[in-house]
Amino acid sequence: MTSVLIEGATVVVDATTVSNAPLYVADGCIGAESPGRPDEVVDASDCVVTAGLINAHHHLLQSAFRTLPGTRFAVMSDWLRQMSAAYGCLRVDPELAAAAARVGLAESLLCGVTTVADHHLTWPAGIDPVELAGATIDSAASSGARLVFVRGTARDDPVTAAQSIAGIHDTYLAGAVDGVSDDGRLQLAVGPSGVHADGPETFTALREVATALGLRRRTQANEQVDVAIAAERYGRRPLELLDDWGWLEPDVTIAHLCEVTAGEIELLAARRVTATHAPGCDIPMGWGIAPVAALLRSGVPVGMGTSGGGSNDAGHLLADARLAMQVSGLTGDPVTGRTLLTMCTEGSAQGLGRSDIGHLRPGAAADLCIWDCGDVFDAGVADPVEGLLWAAPGRRPRDVMVAGRWVVRDGRLLTDDSRAAARSLTELIAARSD
């Protein structure tokens, strides 16, 4: 592994910024000082360097299901039916999961996302769940991205789901501490879809296996259908149910949280739960805007996610952070670009229970992005860090590093042929649609 000196950039270490500061990389980590004569010196003049972005809520399988007819601006009950039919039509199996994950992970790296939390919810009968999970895990290993594989459920048998979690753990993470591999490249978590899909038996079974294996837990709450079904089926609010079922605890992260009250925010803070904001899904689905500023003020750590291609159609986390920043102006409680950038990095890392990623302090994993801010798109920008989100919509990094290894240089993916990945998935979809 080579040592690298990055010179001339504005470096966003965590919430702090240092201009024209040298950044050292050695042995896959951020160094406190120069590692002697570096193997490589990188000129990052006119650039901003940040920690690699962390997508805390993705559905990689949905990269095969973008812009499906009937799924745009649909109410969630209709959207779920359309997606279920599409899954059945294309026959979800390890081959499709691998091809979709390959595309989603390549897209993520090209957009500066170095860690992806993949909430996998689709487990067809007759398909070995360990093999299906392994398809995504192997794709991540090939891509060079870090993966948090979230074994989700959506009306699955609780006992079968819990057994498969143990099987995935024993196959890929035997002996690992807290479900994280020694090199930090793979993490396992558990995650029911939400109270609209899974009952107390599932939440109890997954809580028990997570506790036994030391795994983080993740779920979704307060989307449109979640609130409606919780009221209809239980006469309760989703977060009340999660609290009763032992799912408002410090190892739990909840995505969406669009329709929450001030009292519920206080409850989340008291239970030390973390949250994930996913406006690229929530807004087009009509769920609303999560009260991000209020959550942060209450002490709830908030990360950022894109959700999947079935609702968002893209895995561009920085673009979704820009959207979050802009629409926060409608709430009367705006969120700055710097805050959103922190949510995309250390905020997401907190929800994963990870202190090794999401920042550029000495000792951190050398996951980083170099963003070129020297062209016309950034001319006239007074604050280059705020400008990362305000200027240049659709911005992509010049260079991306994961664990001290370059995975993107000059905007080109080094670990895979991105066009070949796209072609492979397109051809598979076409073959299965005939």
VEXKETI-539259 format. One record per residue (C-alpha): residue number from 1; chain; x, y, z; residue in one letter. Coordinates in nm, 3 decimals, always signed. Example, Ala and Ser with C-alpha at 12.3 -4.5 7.8 and 13.67 -1.06 7.14 Angstrom:
2
<marti 1 "A" <+1.230 -0.450 +0.780> "a">
<marti 2 "A" <+1.367 -0.106 +0.714> "s">
***
This chain:
434
<marti 1 "A" <+0.000 +0.000 +0.000> "m">
<marti 2 "A" <+0.149 +0.333 -0.105> "t">
<marti 3 "A" <+0.191 +0.648 +0.101> "s">
<marti 4 "A" <+0.037 +0.966 -0.038> "v">
<marti 5 "A" <+0.079 +1.336 +0.026> "l">
<marti 6 "A" <-0.212 +1.557 -0.089> "i">
<marti 7 "A" <-0.113 +1.923 -0.119> "e">
<marti 8 "A" <-0.278 +2.259 -0.177> "g">
<marti 9 "A" <-0.640 +2.176 -0.091> "a">
<marti 10 "A" <-0.898 +2.308 +0.147> "t">
<marti 11 "A" <-0.941 +2.008 +0.376> "v">
<marti 12 "A" <-1.264 +1.939 +0.566> "v">
<marti 13 "A" <-1.131 +1.735 +0.858> "v">
<marti 14 "A" <-1.464 +1.696 +1.039> "d">
<marti 15 "A" <-1.668 +2.005 +1.120> "a">
<marti 16 "A" <-1.347 +2.207 +1.087> "t">
<marti 17 "A" <-1.181 +2.334 +0.771> "t">
<marti 18 "A" <-0.811 +2.391 +0.707> "v">
<marti 19 "A" <-0.697 +2.579 +0.396> "s">
<marti 20 "A" <-0.389 +2.474 +0.201> "n">
<marti 21 "A" <-0.323 +2.198 +0.453> "a">
<marti 22 "A" <-0.120 +1.890 +0.360> "p">
<marti 23 "A" <-0.301 +1.561 +0.409> "l">
<marti 24 "A" <-0.099 +1.245 +0.468> "y">
<marti 25 "A" <-0.203 +0.889 +0.394> "v">
<marti 26 "A" <-0.004 +0.587 +0.503> "a">
<marti 27 "A" <-0.096 +0.221 +0.562> "d">
<marti 28 "A" <-0.455 +0.291 +0.458> "g">
<marti 29 "A" <-0.507 +0.556 +0.726> "c">
<marti 30 "A" <-0.486 +0.932 +0.770> "i">
<marti 31 "A" <-0.149 +1.020 +0.918> "g">
<marti 32 "A" <-0.066 +1.289 +1.170> "a">
<marti 33 "A" <+0.255 +1.379 +0.987> "e">
<marti 34 "A" <+0.436 +1.309 +0.664> "s">
<marti 35 "A" <+0.537 +0.943 +0.619> "p">
<marti 36 "A" <+0.890 +1.036 +0.513> "g">
<marti 37 "A" <+0.923 +1.055 +0.137> "r">
<marti 38 "A" <+0.574 +0.969 +0.006> "p">
<marti 39 "A" <+0.528 +0.731 -0.284> "d">
<marti 40 "A" <+0.290 +0.979 -0.447> "e">
<marti 41 "A" <+0.234 +1.353 -0.426> "v">
<marti 42 "A" <-0.107 +1.479 -0.543> "v">
<marti 43 "A" <-0.162 +1.841 -0.641> "d">
<marti 44 "A" <-0.507 +1.936 -0.512> "a">
<marti 45 "A" <-0.488 +2.309 -0.577> "s">
<marti 46 "A" <-0.833 +2.463 -0.626> "d">
<marti 47 "A" <-0.984 +2.153 -0.467> "c">
<marti 48 "A" <-1.174 +2.066 -0.151> "v">
<marti 49 "A" <-1.093 +1.736 +0.019> "v">
<marti 50 "A" <-1.358 +1.568 +0.231> "t">
<marti 51 "A" <-1.400 +1.234 +0.396> "a">
<marti 52 "A" <-1.565 +0.978 +0.172> "g">
<marti 53 "A" <-1.943 +1.014 +0.178> "l">
<marti 54 "A" <-2.149 +0.749 +0.357> "i">
<marti 55 "A" <-2.487 +0.654 +0.213> "n">
<marti 56 "A" <-2.668 +0.539 +0.526> "a">
<marti 57 "A" <-2.981 +0.413 +0.346> "h">
<marti 58 "A" <-2.978 +0.254 +0.000> "h">
<marti 59 "A" <-3.162 -0.033 -0.168> "h">
<marti 60 "A" <-2.905 -0.153 -0.422> "l">
<marti 61 "A" <-3.139 -0.410 -0.579> "l">
<marti 62 "A" <-3.362 -0.125 -0.696> "q">
<marti 63 "A" <-3.089 -0.008 -0.934> "s">
<marti 64 "A" <-3.258 -0.255 -1.171> "a">
<marti 65 "A" <-3.599 -0.090 -1.126> "f">
<marti 66 "A" <-3.564 +0.280 -1.205> "r">
<marti 67 "A" <-3.844 +0.494 -1.356> "t">
<marti 68 "A" <-4.088 +0.205 -1.375> "l">
<marti 69 "A" <-4.428 +0.308 -1.515> "p">
<marti 70 "A" <-4.676 +0.361 -1.234> "g">
<marti 71 "A" <-4.414 +0.428 -0.967> "t">
<marti 72 "A" <-4.359 +0.802 -1.013> "r">
<marti 73 "A" <-4.554 +1.025 -0.771> "f">
<marti 74 "A" <-4.760 +0.722 -0.666> "a">
<marti 75 "A" <-4.903 +0.677 -0.318> "v">
<marti 76 "A" <-4.696 +0.421 -0.133> "m">
<marti 77 "A" <-4.960 +0.145 -0.134> "s">
<marti 78 "A" <-4.972 +0.160 -0.515> "d">
<marti 79 "A" <-4.593 +0.192 -0.535> "w">
<marti 80 "A" <-4.547 -0.123 -0.328> "l">
<marti 81 "A" <-4.779 -0.320 -0.556> "r">
<marti 82 "A" <-4.599 -0.202 -0.869> "q">
<marti 83 "A" <-4.258 -0.285 -0.723> "m">
<marti 84 "A" <-4.371 -0.629 -0.606> "s">
<marti 85 "A" <-4.497 -0.709 -0.955> "a">
<marti 86 "A" <-4.170 -0.591 -1.109> "a">
<marti 87 "A" <-3.966 -0.806 -0.870> "y">
<marti 88 "A" <-4.171 -1.106 -0.971> "g">
<marti 89 "A" <-4.138 -1.031 -1.341> "c">
<marti 90 "A" <-3.758 -1.008 -1.334> "l">
<marti 91 "A" <-3.715 -1.298 -1.087> "r">
<marti 92 "A" <-3.495 -1.167 -0.809> "v">
<marti 93 "A" <-3.206 -1.408 -0.761> "d">
<marti 94 "A" <-2.831 -1.388 -0.695> "p">
<marti 95 "A" <-2.752 -1.307 -1.060> "e">
<marti 96 "A" <-2.986 -1.007 -1.066> "l">
<marti 97 "A" <-2.879 -0.895 -0.717> "a">
<marti 98 "A" <-2.511 -0.905 -0.817> "a">
<marti 99 "A" <-2.569 -0.711 -1.140> "a">
<marti 100 "A" <-2.782 -0.445 -0.968> "a">
<marti 101 "A" <-2.535 -0.409 -0.681> "a">
<marti 102 "A" <-2.245 -0.381 -0.925> "r">
<marti 103 "A" <-2.420 -0.087 -1.093> "v">
<marti 104 "A" <-2.528 +0.079 -0.769> "g">
<marti 105 "A" <-2.184 +0.052 -0.612> "l">
<marti 106 "A" <-2.005 +0.180 -0.922> "a">
<marti 107 "A" <-2.245 +0.475 -0.933> "e">
<marti 108 "A" <-2.184 +0.539 -0.563> "s">
<marti 109 "A" <-1.805 +0.549 -0.594> "l">
<marti 110 "A" <-1.822 +0.776 -0.897> "l">
<marti 111 "A" <-2.038 +1.012 -0.688> "c">
<marti 112 "A" <-1.799 +1.012 -0.392> "g">
<marti 113 "A" <-1.978 +0.755 -0.174> "v">
<marti 114 "A" <-1.722 +0.520 -0.020> "t">
<marti 115 "A" <-1.958 +0.333 +0.219> "t">
<marti 116 "A" <-2.306 +0.208 +0.129> "v">
<marti 117 "A" <-2.562 +0.072 +0.376> "a">
<marti 118 "A" <-2.779 -0.157 +0.165> "d">
<marti 119 "A" <-3.118 -0.233 +0.320> "h">
<marti 120 "A" <-3.214 -0.551 +0.133> "h">
<marti 121 "A" <-3.583 -0.633 +0.173> "l">
<marti 122 "A" <-3.665 -0.883 -0.104> "t">
<marti 123 "A" <-3.617 -1.253 -0.025> "w">
<marti 124 "A" <-3.802 -1.477 -0.276> "p">
<marti 125 "A" <-3.907 -1.825 -0.171> "a">
<marti 126 "A" <-3.675 -2.098 -0.294> "g">
<marti 127 "A" <-3.366 -1.874 -0.302> "i">
<marti 128 "A" <-3.097 -1.937 -0.041> "d">
<marti 129 "A" <-3.080 -1.608 +0.155> "p">
<marti 130 "A" <-2.711 -1.653 +0.233> "v">
<marti 131 "A" <-2.638 -1.693 -0.138> "e">
<marti 132 "A" <-2.856 -1.392 -0.223> "l">
<marti 133 "A" <-2.681 -1.176 +0.036> "a">
<marti 134 "A" <-2.346 -1.306 -0.084> "g">
<marti 135 "A" <-2.413 -1.176 -0.435> "a">
<marti 136 "A" <-2.421 -0.818 -0.306> "t">
<marti 137 "A" <-2.133 -0.875 -0.063> "i">
<marti 138 "A" <-1.913 -1.012 -0.341> "d">
<marti 139 "A" <-2.002 -0.723 -0.571> "s">
<marti 140 "A" <-1.895 -0.477 -0.302> "a">
<marti 141 "A" <-1.566 -0.657 -0.249> "a">
<marti 142 "A" <-1.492 -0.634 -0.622> "s">
<marti 143 "A" <-1.589 -0.267 -0.644> "s">
<marti 144 "A" <-1.363 -0.153 -0.360> "g">
<marti 145 "A" <-1.650 +0.013 -0.170> "a">
<marti 146 "A" <-1.729 -0.052 +0.193> "r">
<marti 147 "A" <-2.064 -0.227 +0.243> "l">
<marti 148 "A" <-2.303 -0.241 +0.534> "v">
<marti 149 "A" <-2.537 -0.524 +0.443> "f">
<marti 150 "A" <-2.869 -0.483 +0.621> "v">
<marti 151 "A" <-3.064 -0.810 +0.625> "r">
<marti 152 "A" <-3.412 -0.663 +0.604> "g">
<marti 153 "A" <-3.758 -0.812 +0.617> "t">
<marti 154 "A" <-4.093 -0.731 +0.464> "a">
<marti 155 "A" <-4.361 -0.977 +0.575> "r">
<marti 156 "A" <-4.098 -1.255 +0.599> "d">
<marti 157 "A" <-4.122 -1.541 +0.848> "d">
<marti 158 "A" <-3.947 -1.417 +1.165> "p">
<marti 159 "A" <-3.774 -1.745 +1.247> "v">
<marti 160 "A" <-3.644 -1.792 +0.893> "t">
<marti 161 "A" <-3.521 -1.433 +0.882> "a">
<marti 162 "A" <-3.336 -1.467 +1.213> "a">
<marti 163 "A" <-3.177 -1.793 +1.104> "q">
<marti 164 "A" <-3.058 -1.640 +0.777> "s">
<marti 165 "A" <-2.897 -1.350 +0.965> "i">
<marti 166 "A" <-2.697 -1.601 +1.167> "a">
<marti 167 "A" <-2.610 -1.784 +0.846> "g">
<marti 168 "A" <-2.485 -1.467 +0.674> "i">
<marti 169 "A" <-2.283 -1.379 +0.982> "h">
<marti 170 "A" <-2.126 -1.724 +1.011> "d">
<marti 171 "A" <-2.042 -1.731 +0.640> "t">
<marti 172 "A" <-1.891 -1.384 +0.603> "y">
<marti 173 "A" <-1.817 -1.247 +0.950> "l">
<marti 174 "A" <-1.740 -1.542 +1.180> "a">
<marti 175 "A" <-1.532 -1.411 +1.468> "g">
<marti 176 "A" <-1.592 -1.047 +1.379> "a">
<marti 177 "A" <-1.654 -0.795 +1.656> "v">
<marti 178 "A" <-1.992 -0.617 +1.645> "d">
<marti 179 "A" <-2.059 -0.747 +1.296> "g">
<marti 180 "A" <-1.769 -0.558 +1.136> "v">
<marti 181 "A" <-1.487 -0.732 +0.949> "s">
<marti 182 "A" <-1.130 -0.680 +1.067> "d">
<marti 183 "A" <-1.056 -0.449 +0.774> "d">
<marti 184 "A" <-1.383 -0.258 +0.815> "g">
<marti 185 "A" <-1.488 -0.334 +0.458> "r">
<marti 186 "A" <-1.799 -0.535 +0.549> "l">
<marti 187 "A" <-2.056 -0.484 +0.823> "q">
<marti 188 "A" <-2.378 -0.674 +0.890> "l">
<marti 189 "A" <-2.693 -0.520 +1.038> "a">
<marti 190 "A" <-3.060 -0.618 +1.066> "v">
<marti 191 "A" <-3.365 -0.421 +0.962> "g">
<marti 192 "A" <-3.739 -0.484 +0.937> "p">
<marti 193 "A" <-3.901 -0.267 +0.672> "s">
<marti 194 "A" <-4.130 -0.099 +0.923> "g">
<marti 195 "A" <-4.443 -0.152 +1.131> "v">
<marti 196 "A" <-4.651 -0.133 +0.813> "h">
<marti 197 "A" <-4.494 -0.459 +0.691> "a">
<marti 198 "A" <-4.369 -0.646 +0.998> "d">
<marti 199 "A" <-4.531 -0.721 +1.332> "g">
<marti 200 "A" <-4.396 -0.754 +1.685> "p">
<marti 201 "A" <-4.284 -1.113 +1.629> "e">
<marti 202 "A" <-4.041 -1.004 +1.357> "t">
<marti 203 "A" <-3.909 -0.707 +1.550> "f">
<marti 204 "A" <-3.857 -0.931 +1.855> "t">
<marti 205 "A" <-3.681 -1.207 +1.660> "a">
<marti 206 "A" <-3.445 -0.963 +1.486> "l">
<marti 207 "A" <-3.373 -0.779 +1.810> "r">
<marti 208 "A" <-3.274 -1.108 +1.972> "e">
<marti 209 "A" <-3.038 -1.216 +1.694> "v">
<marti 210 "A" <-2.887 -0.867 +1.673> "a">
<marti 211 "A" <-2.821 -0.870 +2.047> "t">
<marti 212 "A" <-2.668 -1.217 +2.031> "a">
<marti 213 "A" <-2.432 -1.124 +1.744> "l">
<marti 214 "A" <-2.365 -0.762 +1.842> "g">
<marti 215 "A" <-2.524 -0.618 +1.527> "l">
<marti 216 "A" <-2.667 -0.271 +1.467> "r">
<marti 217 "A" <-3.037 -0.239 +1.390> "r">
<marti 218 "A" <-3.209 -0.022 +1.130> "r">
<marti 219 "A" <-3.568 +0.030 +1.024> "t">
<marti 220 "A" <-3.797 +0.282 +0.852> "q">
<marti 221 "A" <-4.072 +0.483 +1.014> "a">
<marti 222 "A" <-4.330 +0.754 +0.954> "n">
<marti 223 "A" <-4.357 +0.723 +0.582> "e">
<marti 224 "A" <-4.706 +0.781 +0.447> "q">
<marti 225 "A" <-4.819 +0.417 +0.459> "v">
<marti 226 "A" <-4.641 +0.351 +0.788> "d">
<marti 227 "A" <-4.846 +0.607 +0.980> "v">
<marti 228 "A" <-5.173 +0.500 +0.817> "a">
<marti 229 "A" <-5.129 +0.126 +0.876> "i">
<marti 230 "A" <-5.006 +0.173 +1.233> "a">
<marti 231 "A" <-5.325 +0.368 +1.309> "a">
<marti 232 "A" <-5.551 +0.122 +1.128> "e">
<marti 233 "A" <-5.394 -0.200 +1.255> "r">
<marti 234 "A" <-5.285 -0.103 +1.606> "y">
<marti 235 "A" <-5.451 +0.231 +1.682> "g">
<marti 236 "A" <-5.102 +0.368 +1.757> "r">
<marti 237 "A" <-4.826 +0.581 +1.610> "r">
<marti 238 "A" <-4.529 +0.398 +1.452> "p">
<marti 239 "A" <-4.275 +0.526 +1.705> "l">
<marti 240 "A" <-4.501 +0.423 +1.994> "e">
<marti 241 "A" <-4.502 +0.071 +1.856> "l">
<marti 242 "A" <-4.126 +0.068 +1.802> "l">
<marti 243 "A" <-4.076 +0.182 +2.160> "d">
<marti 244 "A" <-4.302 -0.095 +2.291> "d">
<marti 245 "A" <-4.125 -0.352 +2.075> "w">
<marti 246 "A" <-3.776 -0.260 +2.199> "g">
<marti 247 "A" <-3.672 -0.072 +1.886> "w">
<marti 248 "A" <-3.606 +0.273 +2.025> "l">
<marti 249 "A" <-3.261 +0.201 +2.165> "e">
<marti 250 "A" <-2.908 +0.338 +2.109> "p">
<marti 251 "A" <-2.814 +0.073 +1.850> "d">
<marti 252 "A" <-3.112 +0.162 +1.627> "v">
<marti 253 "A" <-3.120 +0.398 +1.328> "t">
<marti 254 "A" <-3.453 +0.504 +1.178> "i">
<marti 255 "A" <-3.486 +0.628 +0.820> "a">
<marti 256 "A" <-3.735 +0.885 +0.685> "h">
<marti 257 "A" <-3.914 +1.025 +0.996> "l">
<marti 258 "A" <-4.117 +1.263 +0.781> "c">
<marti 259 "A" <-4.423 +1.292 +1.000> "e">
<marti 260 "A" <-4.297 +1.327 +1.356> "v">
<marti 261 "A" <-4.421 +1.547 +1.638> "t">
<marti 262 "A" <-4.215 +1.754 +1.882> "a">
<marti 263 "A" <-4.291 +1.497 +2.150> "g">
<marti 264 "A" <-4.168 +1.214 +1.929> "e">
<marti 265 "A" <-3.844 +1.401 +1.862> "i">
<marti 266 "A" <-3.795 +1.430 +2.239> "e">
<marti 267 "A" <-3.859 +1.056 +2.270> "l">
<marti 268 "A" <-3.601 +0.974 +2.001> "l">
<marti 269 "A" <-3.345 +1.193 +2.175> "a">
<marti 270 "A" <-3.417 +1.040 +2.515> "a">
<marti 271 "A" <-3.377 +0.688 +2.372> "r">
<marti 272 "A" <-3.049 +0.793 +2.198> "r">
<marti 273 "A" <-3.173 +0.671 +1.861> "v">
<marti 274 "A" <-3.002 +0.790 +1.540> "t">
<marti 275 "A" <-3.179 +0.894 +1.221> "a">
<marti 276 "A" <-3.128 +0.897 +0.844> "t">
<marti 277 "A" <-3.266 +1.168 +0.615> "h">
<marti 278 "A" <-3.361 +1.059 +0.261> "a">
<marti 279 "A" <-3.527 +1.356 +0.084> "p">
<marti 280 "A" <-3.457 +1.222 -0.265> "g">
<marti 281 "A" <-3.712 +0.953 -0.186> "c">
<marti 282 "A" <-3.940 +1.132 +0.060> "d">
<marti 283 "A" <-4.019 +1.437 -0.150> "i">
<marti 284 "A" <-4.118 +1.273 -0.482> "p">
<marti 285 "A" <-4.312 +1.008 -0.289> "m">
<marti 286 "A" <-4.507 +1.291 -0.125> "g">
<marti 287 "A" <-4.414 +1.197 +0.232> "w">
<marti 288 "A" <-4.296 +1.543 +0.330> "g">
<marti 289 "A" <-3.974 +1.685 +0.473> "i">
<marti 290 "A" <-3.818 +1.542 +0.788> "a">
<marti 291 "A" <-3.753 +1.809 +1.056> "p">
<marti 292 "A" <-3.376 +1.775 +1.032> "v">
<marti 293 "A" <-3.282 +2.093 +1.218> "a">
<marti 294 "A" <-3.515 +2.008 +1.506> "a">
<marti 295 "A" <-3.375 +1.654 +1.529> "l">
<marti 296 "A" <-3.019 +1.785 +1.538> "l">
<marti 297 "A" <-3.101 +2.048 +1.801> "r">
<marti 298 "A" <-3.256 +1.779 +2.018> "s">
<marti 299 "A" <-2.933 +1.580 +2.005> "g">
<marti 300 "A" <-3.041 +1.312 +1.757> "v">
<marti 301 "A" <-2.749 +1.234 +1.523> "p">
<marti 302 "A" <-2.872 +1.245 +1.162> "v">
<marti 303 "A" <-2.708 +1.083 +0.861> "g">
<marti 304 "A" <-2.796 +1.097 +0.492> "m">
<marti 305 "A" <-2.927 +0.830 +0.256> "g">
<marti 306 "A" <-3.064 +0.813 -0.096> "t">
<marti 307 "A" <-3.302 +0.520 -0.056> "s">
<marti 308 "A" <-3.325 +0.308 -0.372> "g">
<marti 309 "A" <-3.373 +0.337 -0.746> "g">
<marti 310 "A" <-3.740 +0.246 -0.716> "g">
<marti 311 "A" <-3.818 +0.580 -0.552> "s">
<marti 312 "A" <-3.513 +0.800 -0.606> "n">
<marti 313 "A" <-3.366 +0.662 -0.931> "d">
<marti 314 "A" <-3.013 +0.765 -0.831> "a">
<marti 315 "A" <-2.745 +0.701 -0.571> "g">
<marti 316 "A" <-2.593 +1.050 -0.580> "h">
<marti 317 "A" <-2.576 +1.136 -0.210> "l">
<marti 318 "A" <-2.433 +1.486 -0.251> "l">
<marti 319 "A" <-2.717 +1.574 -0.490> "a">
<marti 320 "A" <-2.967 +1.462 -0.227> "d">
<marti 321 "A" <-2.784 +1.665 +0.037> "a">
<marti 322 "A" <-2.820 +1.969 -0.191> "r">
<marti 323 "A" <-3.191 +1.897 -0.223> "l">
<marti 324 "A" <-3.220 +1.865 +0.156> "a">
<marti 325 "A" <-3.046 +2.198 +0.202> "m">
<marti 326 "A" <-3.267 +2.376 -0.049> "q">
<marti 327 "A" <-3.603 +2.240 +0.066> "v">
<marti 328 "A" <-3.515 +2.309 +0.430> "s">
<marti 329 "A" <-3.580 +2.672 +0.340> "g">
<marti 330 "A" <-3.949 +2.584 +0.307> "l">
<marti 331 "A" <-3.965 +2.461 +0.666> "t">
<marti 332 "A" <-3.856 +2.789 +0.823> "g">
<marti 333 "A" <-3.579 +2.592 +0.990> "d">
<marti 334 "A" <-3.298 +2.582 +0.730> "p">
<marti 335 "A" <-2.994 +2.355 +0.732> "v">
<marti 336 "A" <-2.658 +2.477 +0.601> "t">
<marti 337 "A" <-2.438 +2.310 +0.345> "g">
<marti 338 "A" <-2.170 +2.242 +0.606> "r">
<marti 339 "A" <-2.423 +2.071 +0.829> "t">
<marti 340 "A" <-2.547 +1.856 +0.540> "l">
<marti 341 "A" <-2.189 +1.763 +0.450> "l">
<marti 342 "A" <-2.131 +1.654 +0.809> "t">
<marti 343 "A" <-2.451 +1.449 +0.792> "m">
<marti 344 "A" <-2.319 +1.278 +0.476> "c">
<marti 345 "A" <-2.000 +1.180 +0.657> "t">
<marti 346 "A" <-1.975 +1.165 +1.035> "e">
<marti 347 "A" <-2.351 +1.178 +1.087> "g">
<marti 348 "A" <-2.400 +0.863 +0.882> "s">
<marti 349 "A" <-2.100 +0.698 +1.051> "a">
<marti 350 "A" <-2.254 +0.756 +1.396> "q">
<marti 351 "A" <-2.564 +0.566 +1.292> "g">
<marti 352 "A" <-2.346 +0.274 +1.187> "l">
<marti 353 "A" <-2.158 +0.278 +1.516> "g">
<marti 354 "A" <-1.836 +0.355 +1.329> "r">
<marti 355 "A" <-1.564 +0.592 +1.452> "s">
<marti 356 "A" <-1.311 +0.483 +1.188> "d">
<marti 357 "A" <-1.485 +0.648 +0.892> "i">
<marti 358 "A" <-1.664 +0.975 +0.817> "g">
<marti 359 "A" <-1.379 +1.213 +0.913> "h">
<marti 360 "A" <-1.016 +1.289 +0.828> "l">
<marti 361 "A" <-0.864 +1.307 +1.175> "r">
<marti 362 "A" <-0.534 +1.119 +1.222> "p">
<marti 363 "A" <-0.594 +0.746 +1.256> "g">
<marti 364 "A" <-0.913 +0.743 +1.051> "a">
<marti 365 "A" <-0.947 +0.515 +0.752> "a">
<marti 366 "A" <-0.818 +0.692 +0.441> "a">
<marti 367 "A" <-1.157 +0.718 +0.271> "d">
<marti 368 "A" <-1.162 +1.054 +0.096> "l">
<marti 369 "A" <-1.281 +1.255 -0.201> "c">
<marti 370 "A" <-1.100 +1.530 -0.391> "i">
<marti 371 "A" <-1.352 +1.775 -0.539> "w">
<marti 372 "A" <-1.224 +2.004 -0.816> "d">
<marti 373 "A" <-1.361 +2.354 -0.752> "c">
<marti 374 "A" <-1.146 +2.544 -1.002> "g">
<marti 375 "A" <-1.376 +2.564 -1.303> "d">
<marti 376 "A" <-1.652 +2.808 -1.399> "v">
<marti 377 "A" <-1.909 +2.619 -1.192> "f">
<marti 378 "A" <-1.740 +2.745 -0.874> "d">
<marti 379 "A" <-1.623 +3.087 -0.991> "a">
<marti 380 "A" <-1.734 +3.359 -0.751> "g">
<marti 381 "A" <-1.798 +3.116 -0.466> "v">
<marti 382 "A" <-1.704 +3.284 -0.136> "a">
<marti 383 "A" <-1.706 +2.968 +0.076> "d">
<marti 384 "A" <-1.577 +2.661 -0.109> "p">
<marti 385 "A" <-1.722 +2.419 +0.145> "v">
<marti 386 "A" <-2.073 +2.565 +0.123> "e">
<marti 387 "A" <-2.012 +2.581 -0.251> "g">
<marti 388 "A" <-1.980 +2.201 -0.267> "l">
<marti 389 "A" <-2.357 +2.188 -0.224> "l">
<marti 390 "A" <-2.480 +2.526 -0.347> "w">
<marti 391 "A" <-2.282 +2.535 -0.673> "a">
<marti 392 "A" <-2.236 +2.282 -0.954> "a">
<marti 393 "A" <-2.552 +2.067 -0.931> "p">
<marti 394 "A" <-2.468 +1.704 -0.998> "g">
<marti 395 "A" <-2.109 +1.756 -0.884> "r">
<marti 396 "A" <-1.888 +1.448 -0.891> "r">
<marti 397 "A" <-1.542 +1.411 -0.735> "p">
<marti 398 "A" <-1.222 +1.417 -0.933> "r">
<marti 399 "A" <-1.058 +1.145 -0.723> "d">
<marti 400 "A" <-1.183 +0.897 -0.463> "v">
<marti 401 "A" <-0.983 +0.683 -0.222> "m">
<marti 402 "A" <-1.099 +0.393 -0.002> "v">
<marti 403 "A" <-0.868 +0.260 +0.269> "a">
<marti 404 "A" <-0.569 +0.428 +0.108> "g">
<marti 405 "A" <-0.640 +0.286 -0.239> "r">
<marti 406 "A" <-0.749 +0.501 -0.532> "w">
<marti 407 "A" <-1.080 +0.377 -0.674> "v">
<marti 408 "A" <-1.157 +0.683 -0.890> "v">
<marti 409 "A" <-0.902 +0.904 -1.067> "r">
<marti 410 "A" <-0.990 +1.198 -1.289> "d">
<marti 411 "A" <-1.353 +1.094 -1.274> "g">
<marti 412 "A" <-1.289 +0.740 -1.401> "r">
<marti 413 "A" <-1.366 +0.426 -1.200> "l">
<marti 414 "A" <-1.054 +0.214 -1.161> "l">
<marti 415 "A" <-1.199 -0.095 -0.995> "t">
<marti 416 "A" <-1.454 -0.181 -1.263> "d">
<marti 417 "A" <-1.566 -0.089 -1.612> "d">
<marti 418 "A" <-1.874 +0.118 -1.532> "s">
<marti 419 "A" <-2.010 +0.099 -1.886> "r">
<marti 420 "A" <-1.969 -0.278 -1.888> "a">
<marti 421 "A" <-2.157 -0.292 -1.557> "a">
<marti 422 "A" <-2.440 -0.085 -1.703> "a">
<marti 423 "A" <-2.451 -0.296 -2.018> "r">
<marti 424 "A" <-2.456 -0.621 -1.820> "s">
<marti 425 "A" <-2.755 -0.513 -1.610> "l">
<marti 426 "A" <-2.941 -0.371 -1.911> "t">
<marti 427 "A" <-2.897 -0.694 -2.107> "e">
<marti 428 "A" <-3.007 -0.906 -1.811> "l">
<marti 429 "A" <-3.322 -0.699 -1.765> "i">
<marti 430 "A" <-3.399 -0.722 -2.137> "a">
<marti 431 "A" <-3.350 -1.100 -2.140> "a">
<marti 432 "A" <-3.581 -1.151 -1.843> "r">
<marti 433 "A" <-3.845 -0.912 -1.975> "s">
<marti 434 "A" <-3.899 -1.107 -2.299> "d">
***
